[in-house]
């Protein structure tokens, strides 16, 4: 399971999770939903307390991933398969152009 913190204008808006079964889950943070009820990440995902689920990476997040020659450079530099959309999103979109950025949640090692 991989996760990314989704920020909107440098404010934590929610959490994107790639589940072990290959599905994706996006959940707005409760505090964000209460404070910014009209500042949605994308029109297709208005601010809500209910989670959004998808069998594929949500189109909005997939659209943040570089394309063309920049995708080739990113995939080669980080040694990530071009089909690993979540891996590319977590590697490439921490400083994305626009209001939304995605930052990896590093797993905590079990002691």
Secondary structure as GFF3:
##gff-version 3
##sequence-region A 1 111
A	DSSP	beta_strand	2	8	.	.	.	ID=ss1
A	DSSP	beta_strand	11	18	.	.	.	ID=ss2
A	DSSP	beta_strand	24	28	.	.	.	ID=ss3
A	DSSP	alpha_helix	30	35	.	.	.	ID=ss4
A	DSSP	beta_strand	52	54	.	.	.	ID=ss5
A	DSSP	alpha_helix	59	62	.	.	.	ID=ss6
A	DSSP	alpha_helix	68	78	.	.	.	ID=ss7
A	DSSP	alpha_helix	85	92	.	.	.	ID=ss8
A	DSSP	beta_strand	100	104	.	.	.	ID=ss9
###
